[in-house]
Amino acid sequence: MISALAGVVALTGLATAGTAQAATGCAVTYTTNDWPGGFTAAVTIQNLGDAINGWTLGFTFPDNSQKVDTGWSATFSQSGQNVTATNVDYNAAIATGTSVSIGFNGTWSGSNPQPAAFTLNGVTCTGTTTTPSPTPSPSPSPSPTRSPSPSPSPSPTRSPSPSPSPTRSPSPSPSPSPSPTSGKPTVAADGTGTYRTVQAAIDAVASGNSSRKVITIKPGTYREIVTIPANKPYITLQGLGSSPGDVVIVNSHYAGGNGGTFNSATAFVSGHDSALTNLTISNDYVEDGTTVNQQAVALNLNADRAVLSNVRLLGDQDTFLINDSARTYVKSSYIEGTVDFIFGGGTAVLNDCDIYEKRSSGAPITAARTDAAKTYGFLVYRSRITGATGNTTQLGRPWGPNAQVLYRESSLSSTIKISQPWTDMSGNSWKNARFFEYKNTGAGATVNSNRPQMSDSQAANYTPQKYLAGSDGWNPIG
């Protein structure tokens, strides 16, 4: 059951927020996805007044059984039926007309009605109930940790080919559990779980399993290389923290010292119908003056029908590799890197994601190598693209001559290189690739001769569902 409430206020007032004082008006959209006894709430706060730096959102649950459990992108507290959400460092500033998104998991027993009103820094945001949208409500947005990075040169041409894909079951993937599993975790570095490492838990799963195996992971840092092999499908890695930053799987391999780009990953996921949720995969290798042009992959994905939900993928050069055999649905997640940090020949839909170019001199975000026989490559859908500096970041370049990438209905910040957001690669011309934009917004979105736009009639055939359907009709979106 999906329900929504939206509130808009035309009033302004004076409120103190952090170190700033600003006249504040606000609009709030509150959407829930309910199941018996529990729900996920997604909350979008739009600032209609002066810019603020520091904020607190307040509301009251109508039913005394409603409780906030775990939240993300804000610090939540509850006293009786009253709830407050306070900004975290990275989203404290809200410019006039811009929005931030937060959310939480909650519980209820009697009923789960919508809050009637919201306040932002003490100013009331009033509104009325709206008709629910037929599309699924967004899942939690991760809390990015952004740090300055050195400025490597563009990546060299890659020669290795991804491993061949395993034989896949034609049946749809069983759904991962919607909320953290209670009781003893499967993995805990402190010894309170069944296993101390993520890999030990994966190793314990029988080969050829035909049902969903959920591996729960207690908050902590797990410095290891994790592999879900092709003969172990239907595995879910599920973080038990209040945000994806609480469970971090990390290593620092890089291409030069570990057998090339494809072998440099922190996580290798090949079992079909794998799922990752509420955790971070990181490669914390950092290039310096003597080791430039070194790819360091966070996630090497060979798995078909993989779902990533509320994850962070952190890297430098070449963060996220989607190989030819993979179809993946990535929702409400955060991906950062420097050069070609979303790349490969597979098919990926990135829905409601935050993508961050952390290199101060900018670089291409995507490097697709879509086969000419494939209609679909990468779809960046209703997502947010930001970066360290303005007018420096490119949407992508073609690793293969037939690369296919579409940025659709997304917010492109001023980090995008307005006049030339696509560039050539390894003798492949961006003009011959299948690069498109459709109905993007933001300071980095415009139309010129270097920015091919998809028509409405074309866009009807380039939806998330069509990207992922394949020959088996896979639809993880609902």
C-alpha positions as CSV (number, residue, x, y, z in Angstrom):
1,M,0.0,0.0,0.0
2,I,1.5,3.3,-1.0
3,S,0.2,6.6,0.4
4,A,1.3,10.2,0.0
5,L,0.9,13.6,1.6
6,A,2.2,16.9,0.1
7,G,2.2,20.2,1.8
8,V,3.0,23.7,0.5
9,V,3.2,26.9,2.4
10,A,3.1,30.4,1.1
11,L,4.1,32.0,4.5
12,T,7.6,33.0,5.5
13,G,9.1,33.6,8.9
14,L,12.4,34.2,10.6
15,A,14.1,31.1,12.0
16,T,17.5,30.3,13.4
17,A,19.2,27.3,11.8
18,G,22.7,26.3,12.6
19,T,24.8,29.3,11.9
20,A,22.3,30.9,9.5
21,Q,19.2,33.0,9.9
22,A,16.8,33.0,7.0
23,A,13.2,33.7,6.0
24,T,11.8,30.2,5.4
25,G,8.9,28.8,3.4
26,C,8.6,25.1,2.6
27,A,6.9,22.3,0.7
28,V,7.0,18.8,2.0
29,T,6.1,15.5,0.3
30,Y,5.7,12.5,2.5
31,T,5.3,9.1,0.9
32,T,5.0,5.7,2.5
33,N,5.3,2.1,1.3
34,D,3.4,0.0,3.9
35,W,3.3,-3.6,4.9
36,P,1.6,-5.3,7.9
37,G,3.2,-3.7,11.0
38,G,5.9,-1.7,9.1
39,F,6.6,0.9,6.5
40,T,9.2,2.9,4.7
41,A,8.7,6.7,4.6
42,A,10.4,8.9,2.0
43,V,10.3,12.7,2.7
44,T,11.2,15.5,0.4
45,I,11.7,19.0,1.8
46,Q,11.7,21.9,-0.7
47,N,12.9,25.3,0.5
48,L,10.6,28.1,-0.9
49,G,12.2,30.9,1.1
50,D,15.7,32.3,1.6
51,A,18.7,29.9,1.5
52,I,19.2,28.1,4.8
53,N,22.3,26.4,6.3
54,G,21.1,24.0,8.9
55,W,17.5,22.7,9.3
56,T,15.1,20.7,11.5
57,L,11.9,19.2,10.2
58,G,9.2,18.5,12.7
59,F,5.9,16.5,12.5
60,T,3.5,14.5,14.7
61,F,2.3,11.0,14.1
62,P,-1.5,10.8,14.3
63,D,-1.5,7.4,15.9
64,N,0.4,6.6,19.1
65,S,1.5,3.2,17.8
66,Q,3.6,4.8,14.9
67,K,7.3,4.7,15.6
68,V,10.5,5.7,13.8
69,D,12.9,2.8,13.6
70,T,16.0,3.6,11.5
71,G,16.5,6.7,9.4
72,W,18.9,8.0,6.7
73,S,20.1,11.3,5.5
74,A,19.0,12.9,8.8
75,T,19.2,12.4,12.5
76,F,15.8,11.4,13.8
77,S,14.4,11.6,17.3
78,Q,11.0,10.9,18.7
79,S,9.2,11.9,21.9
80,G,5.7,10.4,22.2
81,Q,4.1,11.1,18.8
82,N,6.4,14.0,18.0
83,V,9.2,13.4,15.5
84,T,12.1,15.7,14.6
85,A,14.6,15.2,11.8
86,T,17.8,17.3,11.8
87,N,20.2,17.7,8.9
88,V,23.5,15.8,8.6
89,D,26.7,17.6,7.4
90,Y,26.3,17.0,3.7
91,N,22.7,18.3,3.3
92,A,22.7,21.1,5.8
93,A,22.5,23.8,3.1
94,I,19.2,24.1,1.1
95,A,19.3,26.9,-1.5
96,T,16.1,28.6,-2.5
97,G,13.9,26.4,-4.7
98,T,16.0,23.3,-4.1
99,S,15.1,20.1,-2.2
100,V,16.6,17.4,0.1
101,S,15.4,13.9,0.5
102,I,15.4,11.9,3.7
103,G,13.6,8.8,4.9
104,F,13.2,6.2,7.6
105,N,11.8,2.7,8.4
106,G,9.0,2.7,10.9
107,T,6.5,0.4,12.7
108,W,2.8,0.6,13.5
109,S,0.2,-1.6,15.1
110,G,-3.2,0.1,15.1
111,S,-3.1,2.2,11.9
112,N,-0.6,4.2,9.8
113,P,-2.2,7.5,8.9
114,Q,-0.2,10.4,7.4
115,P,1.1,13.3,9.5
116,A,-1.2,16.3,9.1
117,A,1.4,19.0,9.1
118,F,5.2,19.7,9.0
119,T,7.4,22.5,10.3
120,L,10.8,23.5,8.9
121,N,12.9,25.5,11.4
122,G,9.6,26.4,13.2
123,V,7.7,27.5,10.1
124,T,4.5,25.5,9.3
125,C,4.2,23.7,6.0
126,T,0.5,23.0,5.5
127,G,-1.1,21.0,2.8
128,T,-3.7,18.4,1.7
129,T,-3.7,14.7,0.9
130,T,-2.9,14.0,-2.7
131,T,-3.7,11.0,-4.9
132,P,-1.0,8.4,-4.6
133,S,1.4,7.9,-7.5
134,P,1.2,4.5,-9.2
135,T,5.0,4.3,-9.2
136,P,6.8,2.7,-6.3
137,S,7.9,5.2,-3.6
138,P,11.7,5.8,-3.5
139,S,13.8,3.9,-1.1
140,P,16.3,5.5,1.3
141,S,18.9,7.9,-0.1
142,P,22.4,7.2,1.1
143,S,24.5,9.6,3.0
144,P,27.6,10.4,0.9
145,T,31.0,11.0,2.2
146,R,32.8,13.2,-0.2
147,S,36.5,13.9,0.0
148,P,38.9,15.7,-2.3
149,S,40.8,13.6,-4.6
150,P,43.9,14.0,-6.7
151,S,43.6,14.7,-10.4
152,P,44.6,11.6,-12.4
153,S,44.9,11.6,-16.2
154,P,42.2,10.0,-18.2
155,S,42.2,6.2,-18.1
156,P,44.0,4.2,-20.7
157,T,42.3,1.8,-23.1
158,R,41.2,-1.4,-21.5
159,S,41.9,-4.7,-23.3
160,P,40.7,-7.6,-21.1
161,S,37.3,-9.0,-21.7
162,P,34.9,-9.8,-18.9
163,S,34.4,-13.4,-17.9
164,P,31.6,-15.3,-19.7
165,S,28.2,-15.3,-18.0
166,P,27.0,-18.3,-16.2
167,T,23.8,-20.2,-17.1
168,R,20.9,-18.5,-15.6
169,S,17.6,-19.7,-14.3
170,P,14.6,-18.4,-16.3
171,S,12.5,-17.8,-13.2
172,P,12.1,-14.3,-11.6
173,S,14.3,-13.5,-8.6
174,P,12.7,-14.0,-5.1
175,S,12.5,-10.7,-3.4
176,P,15.0,-9.8,-0.7
177,S,13.5,-9.2,2.7
178,P,12.2,-5.6,3.0
179,S,13.6,-4.8,6.4
180,P,16.5,-5.9,8.6
181,T,16.3,-9.4,10.0
182,S,16.1,-9.5,13.8
183,G,18.1,-11.7,16.0
184,K,21.7,-12.9,15.7
185,P,23.4,-11.4,12.6
186,T,25.0,-13.7,10.1
187,V,28.2,-11.6,10.1
188,A,29.8,-9.6,12.9
189,A,33.4,-8.6,13.1
190,D,33.2,-8.5,16.9
191,G,32.3,-12.2,17.1
192,T,28.6,-11.8,18.0
193,G,27.5,-13.2,14.7
194,T,27.7,-16.6,13.1
195,Y,30.7,-15.5,11.1
196,R,33.4,-12.8,11.4
197,T,33.8,-12.1,7.7
198,V,31.4,-11.6,4.9
199,Q,33.3,-14.1,2.7
200,A,33.0,-16.8,5.3
201,A,29.2,-16.5,5.3
202,I,29.1,-16.7,1.5
203,D,31.4,-19.7,1.5
204,A,28.9,-21.4,3.9
205,V,26.1,-21.2,1.3
206,A,25.7,-24.4,-0.6
207,S,26.5,-24.3,-4.3
208,G,23.5,-24.4,-6.7
209,N,21.1,-23.0,-4.1
210,S,17.7,-22.3,-5.5
211,S,16.2,-20.0,-2.8
212,R,17.0,-16.7,-1.4
213,K,19.8,-16.7,1.2
214,V,19.9,-13.4,3.3
215,I,23.3,-12.7,4.9
216,T,22.8,-10.0,7.5
217,I,25.9,-7.9,8.4
218,K,26.3,-6.1,11.7
219,P,27.7,-2.5,11.5
220,G,31.4,-2.3,11.1
221,T,34.3,-2.1,8.6
222,Y,35.1,-5.4,6.8
223,R,38.5,-5.1,5.1
224,E,38.4,-8.0,2.7
225,I,37.8,-9.1,-0.8
226,V,34.3,-10.5,-1.3
227,T,33.2,-12.9,-4.0
228,I,29.8,-14.2,-4.7
229,P,30.6,-16.9,-7.3
230,A,28.4,-17.8,-10.3
231,N,27.3,-21.1,-8.7
232,K,25.7,-19.3,-5.7
233,P,22.7,-17.4,-6.9
234,Y,20.0,-15.7,-4.9
235,I,22.3,-14.3,-2.2
236,T,21.4,-11.0,-0.4
237,L,24.0,-9.1,1.5
238,Q,22.1,-6.9,3.9
239,G,23.6,-4.2,6.2
240,L,21.9,-3.9,9.6
241,G,22.9,-0.3,10.3
242,S,20.8,2.8,10.3
243,S,22.4,3.9,7.0
244,P,24.6,2.3,4.3
245,G,27.6,4.0,5.8
246,D,27.4,1.8,8.9
247,V,28.5,-1.4,7.1
248,V,31.6,-0.9,4.9
249,I,33.2,-3.6,2.8
250,V,36.5,-2.1,1.7
251,N,39.9,-2.9,0.2
252,S,42.6,-1.0,-1.7
253,H,43.6,-3.1,-4.7
254,Y,44.5,-1.4,-7.9
255,A,45.0,-2.4,-11.5
256,G,48.8,-2.1,-11.5
257,G,49.5,-4.4,-8.6
258,N,46.6,-6.9,-9.0
259,G,46.5,-8.1,-12.5
260,G,44.6,-5.3,-14.3
261,T,41.3,-3.5,-14.0
262,F,39.0,-6.4,-13.8
263,N,41.0,-8.0,-10.9
264,S,41.2,-4.8,-8.8
265,A,37.8,-4.9,-7.3
266,T,36.8,-5.1,-3.7
267,A,33.6,-7.1,-4.5
268,F,33.0,-9.6,-7.3
269,V,29.4,-10.5,-7.7
270,S,28.6,-13.2,-10.3
271,G,25.7,-15.3,-8.8
272,H,22.5,-14.4,-10.7
273,D,19.7,-12.7,-8.8
274,S,22.1,-11.3,-6.2
275,A,21.0,-8.3,-4.0
276,L,23.0,-5.8,-2.0
277,T,21.1,-3.5,0.4
278,N,22.0,-0.9,3.0
279,L,25.8,-1.1,2.8
280,T,28.9,0.4,1.3
281,I,31.3,-1.2,-1.2
282,S,34.5,0.8,-1.3
283,N,37.9,0.8,-2.9
284,D,39.9,3.2,-0.9
285,Y,43.0,3.1,-3.1
286,V,44.1,6.7,-3.7
287,E,46.3,7.7,-6.7
288,D,49.3,9.8,-5.9
289,G,52.0,11.5,-8.0
290,T,53.8,8.2,-8.8
291,T,50.8,5.9,-9.4
292,V,48.4,7.8,-11.8
293,N,46.1,6.1,-14.3
294,Q,45.4,3.2,-11.9
295,Q,42.0,1.8,-12.1
296,A,40.6,0.6,-8.7
297,V,37.2,-1.0,-9.0
298,A,34.8,-1.1,-6.0
299,L,32.2,-3.5,-7.5
300,N,32.8,-5.9,-10.4
301,L,29.3,-7.1,-11.4
302,N,28.8,-10.2,-13.6
303,A,25.5,-11.2,-12.0
304,D,22.3,-11.0,-14.2
305,R,19.2,-9.7,-12.5
306,A,21.1,-8.0,-9.7
307,V,19.4,-5.4,-7.4
308,L,21.3,-2.8,-5.5
309,S,19.2,-0.8,-3.0
310,N,20.4,2.0,-0.7
311,V,24.0,1.2,-1.3
312,R,27.1,3.4,-1.6
313,L,29.8,2.6,-4.2
314,L,32.9,4.5,-3.5
315,G,36.0,4.6,-5.6
316,D,38.5,6.6,-7.6
317,Q,39.0,5.6,-11.2
318,D,36.5,2.9,-12.5
319,T,34.3,2.5,-9.4
320,F,31.5,0.3,-10.8
321,L,32.0,-2.2,-13.6
322,I,28.8,-3.7,-15.2
323,N,30.0,-6.6,-17.4
324,D,28.3,-7.8,-20.6
325,S,26.4,-10.6,-18.9
326,A,24.7,-8.3,-16.3
327,R,21.4,-6.6,-16.0
328,T,21.2,-4.6,-12.8
329,Y,18.6,-2.3,-11.1
330,V,20.3,0.3,-8.8
331,K,17.9,2.3,-6.8
332,S,18.2,5.1,-4.2
333,S,22.0,4.7,-4.1
334,Y,25.2,6.8,-4.2
335,I,28.1,6.4,-6.6
336,E,31.3,8.4,-6.6
337,G,34.6,8.4,-8.5
338,T,36.8,10.3,-10.9
339,V,37.2,8.8,-14.4
340,D,34.8,6.4,-16.2
341,F,33.4,5.3,-12.8
342,I,30.3,3.7,-14.2
343,F,31.5,1.5,-17.1
344,G,31.1,-1.8,-19.0
345,G,29.1,-3.6,-21.6
346,G,26.1,-4.6,-19.4
347,T,22.7,-3.1,-18.9
348,A,22.0,-0.9,-15.9
349,V,19.2,1.3,-14.7
350,L,20.2,3.8,-12.0
351,N,16.9,5.1,-10.5
352,D,16.8,7.9,-7.8
353,C,20.5,7.8,-7.4
354,D,23.2,10.4,-6.4
355,I,26.2,10.4,-8.7
356,Y,29.2,12.5,-7.7
357,E,32.3,13.4,-9.7
358,K,34.9,14.1,-7.0
359,R,37.8,15.0,-9.2
360,S,38.3,18.8,-9.2
361,S,39.3,19.0,-12.9
362,G,36.3,16.8,-13.9
363,A,36.2,13.7,-16.1
364,P,33.7,11.5,-17.9
365,I,31.2,9.7,-15.6
366,T,30.3,6.7,-17.9
367,A,32.3,4.6,-20.3
368,A,29.8,2.2,-21.9
369,R,30.8,-0.7,-24.1
370,T,27.4,-1.8,-25.3
371,D,27.4,-4.4,-28.0
372,A,25.8,-3.3,-31.3
373,A,23.2,-6.1,-31.0
374,K,22.0,-4.7,-27.6
375,T,19.3,-2.0,-27.6
376,Y,20.0,-1.0,-24.1
377,G,23.1,0.0,-22.1
378,F,22.9,2.5,-19.2
379,L,19.9,4.5,-18.1
380,V,20.4,7.2,-15.5
381,Y,16.8,7.9,-14.5
382,R,15.4,10.6,-12.2
383,S,18.8,10.9,-10.5
384,R,21.0,13.7,-9.4
385,I,24.4,14.5,-10.9
386,T,26.8,16.7,-8.9
387,G,30.5,17.3,-8.7
388,A,33.4,19.0,-7.0
389,T,33.7,21.9,-9.5
390,G,31.6,23.7,-12.1
391,N,31.5,23.1,-15.9
392,T,34.1,20.3,-15.8
393,T,32.2,17.0,-15.7
394,Q,31.2,15.0,-18.8
395,L,28.3,12.6,-19.0
396,G,30.3,10.0,-20.7
397,R,32.5,8.6,-23.5
398,P,32.3,5.5,-25.6
399,W,34.6,2.6,-24.5
400,G,33.0,0.7,-27.4
401,P,31.9,2.3,-30.7
402,N,28.2,1.4,-30.1
403,A,28.0,2.6,-26.5
404,Q,24.4,3.4,-25.4
405,V,23.7,5.8,-22.5
406,L,20.6,7.9,-21.7
407,Y,20.3,10.5,-19.0
408,R,16.5,10.8,-18.5
409,E,14.5,13.2,-16.3
410,S,17.5,13.8,-14.1
411,S,18.9,16.8,-12.3
412,L,22.2,17.9,-13.8
413,S,24.0,20.4,-11.6
414,S,26.5,23.1,-12.8
415,T,29.3,20.5,-12.6
416,I,28.3,19.3,-16.1
417,K,30.4,20.7,-19.0
418,I,27.6,22.6,-20.7
419,S,29.0,23.0,-24.2
420,Q,30.4,19.5,-24.6
421,P,29.1,16.9,-22.2
422,W,30.2,13.9,-24.3
423,T,33.7,13.1,-25.5
424,D,35.6,10.5,-27.6
425,M,37.5,7.5,-26.3
426,S,40.1,5.2,-27.8
427,G,39.3,6.1,-31.4
428,N,35.5,5.8,-30.8
429,S,33.6,8.9,-31.7
430,W,30.9,10.0,-29.3
431,K,28.9,11.2,-32.3
432,N,28.6,7.6,-33.6
433,A,27.6,6.3,-30.1
434,R,24.0,6.1,-28.9
435,F,24.2,8.9,-26.4
436,F,21.0,10.8,-25.5
437,E,19.4,13.1,-23.0
438,Y,15.6,13.4,-22.3
439,K,13.9,16.1,-20.2
440,N,16.7,16.7,-17.8
441,T,16.7,19.8,-15.5
442,G,19.1,21.8,-13.5
443,A,22.0,24.3,-14.2
444,G,23.9,21.6,-16.2
445,A,20.9,20.8,-18.5
446,T,20.6,22.6,-21.8
447,V,20.2,21.8,-25.5
448,N,22.8,22.4,-28.2
449,S,24.3,20.6,-31.2
450,N,26.6,18.5,-28.9
451,R,23.7,17.3,-26.8
452,P,21.4,14.8,-28.7
453,Q,17.9,14.8,-27.2
454,M,15.5,11.9,-27.4
455,S,12.1,12.5,-28.8
456,D,8.9,11.7,-26.9
457,S,8.1,8.8,-29.2
458,Q,11.6,7.4,-28.8
459,A,11.5,7.8,-25.0
460,A,8.4,5.6,-24.8
461,N,10.7,2.7,-25.7
462,Y,13.5,3.7,-23.2
463,T,11.8,3.2,-19.8
464,P,13.4,1.4,-16.9
465,Q,11.1,-1.6,-17.4
466,K,12.1,-2.0,-21.1
467,Y,15.8,-1.7,-20.3
468,L,15.6,-4.6,-17.8
469,A,13.0,-6.9,-19.3
470,G,15.3,-9.0,-21.5
471,S,13.9,-12.2,-22.9
472,D,12.6,-13.4,-19.5
473,G,10.4,-10.4,-18.7
474,W,12.4,-9.4,-15.5
475,N,10.8,-6.5,-13.7
476,P,12.3,-5.6,-10.3
477,I,10.6,-2.2,-10.4
478,G,7.0,-3.3,-9.9
